[in-house]
Amino acid sequence: MEKINITNIYIRDYTSPGDADSANGIRAALTKALEITAGGRESVAVRFEAGEYRLADPCEVSGGRFRRSSAAGDGLDPGEGEKQSLTEAYVAAAGLKNVTLEGAVDENGTPATTLSGGYDGELNSIQPSILFFRDCLSLTLRNFRIVRSPMFGSAGEVISTDGETLKIRVFEGNPVRGRMGSYCMNRFTRGGDGSWVLTGESLTYGQGGADCLTREGEDIMVLRDPKVASRVEPGDAVSWHDGAKTDFQSYFGGCRGLTLENIRTPNTNGFAMLAFQCRNITAKNISFAPEGKMLFCGPRDAWKLQSCSGNIRIEGMEVEGVRMDGQNMHSTFFFIRRVGRGRGSCVVSTKHHYVPLEDGSEFEIYDGADFTLRRVTRWLFLGEREGKQLYALTFEGGLPEFADVGTMLLARCLAPDSYVCEDSSFRNIAGAGHLSRISNMRIRRCRYENLMNPGILMGAEFTFFHEGGSSRDCVIEDCSFANCGFHPRYGAVGCIAARCAGLDGPYNRRIRIRGCSFADSEVGVHIADAEDVTVENCDYINIANEIVYDDKRF
């Protein structure tokens, strides 16, 4: 094996904690790392000091991917045929190889290096990503605290409500501003141990409330919204956010061999993290949870895994206080628009995003809930039409006889070979803990507590986003669930549920649930749109319905 040399880059040579802006210095250090590793025989460790690096000057980055198709000489230059998505980011790099970014830790091993991305105060706005890494190979981040500053929301205790107007005393240490957003608000009541417990359906969602919160006095915020004011009582706590845009505070796109260790994200203005079409991900001791008395971390998902592949392994993840889901995992469905002559090829479309495919990838071609596998020998991206991304696919052995216009397909190159999550916790989430639209999933020794939707919700979404696929060959064992699924999600309730949105039939198969405990919930396990499901050696405490299922395949 060829020896790889290791070079250290010290951020102190470029910027220091306390500088008015460290974004340019960090980007310069990453540019140097790119130069050193360009030959593939060098490895770089970029070393940060303890302290807060303030990020104030973003750069413009492209969210587009460079590879368009597998066809040589197809006439498509990088960017042609694809709608480029430009955004801004503070710490950004593309094409890094064998690079580690490493922060400092305190005496307890907690990250002592903070990357603090600026927030301009504009309500419901897109903010620059704090981290933006694209098309990197063997990228590691270790020992960082990643925050939005000032914080994007706040929380406090209800001191009065007359059914029309709500007055809140903001908890000490939390943000108080003249005007704050009323997006993704949630209610909390005291639990038996004195902690705040997420209670009931969210008070507001991504559209926000009827008005903004306004400041009245030193620490009082006022909201004039009858729909919210009528649903809370004095002594309750509420949380709120300044917006709820589809925004990504940390973004990893097209990275292969991504490792995240000892990362803390206590607040975010959108999705805390997105891994998009990354392959082989390892994460250990990663946290998305509020600090102090904030109650909520952010208005969107904690960590979204979209169209990721290879082997994904997560240990010791903590998620608390997000709307919607803790870990959201999905790919996307394709649909046949035209069948070629001789039935050897077809034109397919998918919604929303262009994603590069892979030569030789297998496609699941669906006939109801069953599918036939076919291998792609050639693919070509045709561009965007009417808001949909179009591809030409050529299949080894041709299309199966049943395939026709409208038939649904799923690309296995956009789905994990395996997903493992162990020893993790999910608490006070206004959504699901795990939202799984993937197969080959193993969840072990995880805790789910006070979740509006099921702790683990499996099944495709077909009503709007067309998020696939389904959950097959999954094992959930030695997990605990308490106070989960008290508000349904497309009809799914309980601690664990297997149910699709907009698809009827046993799309979810071979699910094993064993050694789990279910407590203080209406339903333990809710099975629909599934077959070959077993539940064994589980405990039920204060559960009205241990197992609910919608057909006799269970």
Secondary structure by P-SEA (a helix, b strand, c coil): cbbbbbbbbbcccccccccccaaaaaaaaaaaaaaaaccccbbbbbccccccccccbbbbbbcccccccccccccccccccccccccccccccccccbbbbbbbbcccccccccbbbbbcccccccccccbbbccccbbbbcbbbbbbcccccbbbbbccccccbbbbbccccccccccccccbbbbbbbccccccccccccccccccccbbbbbccccbbbbccaaaaaaccccbbbbbbccccccccbbbccccbbbbcccccccccccccccccccbbbbcccccccccccccccccccccccccccbbbbcbbbbcccccccbbbbcbbbbbcccccccccbbbbbccbbbbbbcccccccccccbbbbbbbcbbbbccccccbbbbbbbbcccccccccccbbbbbccccccbbbbcbbbbcccccccccccccbbbbcbbbbcccccccccbbbbcccccccccccbbbbcbbbbccccccccccccccbbbbbcccccccccbbbbcbbbbcccccccccccccccccccccccccccccccccccc
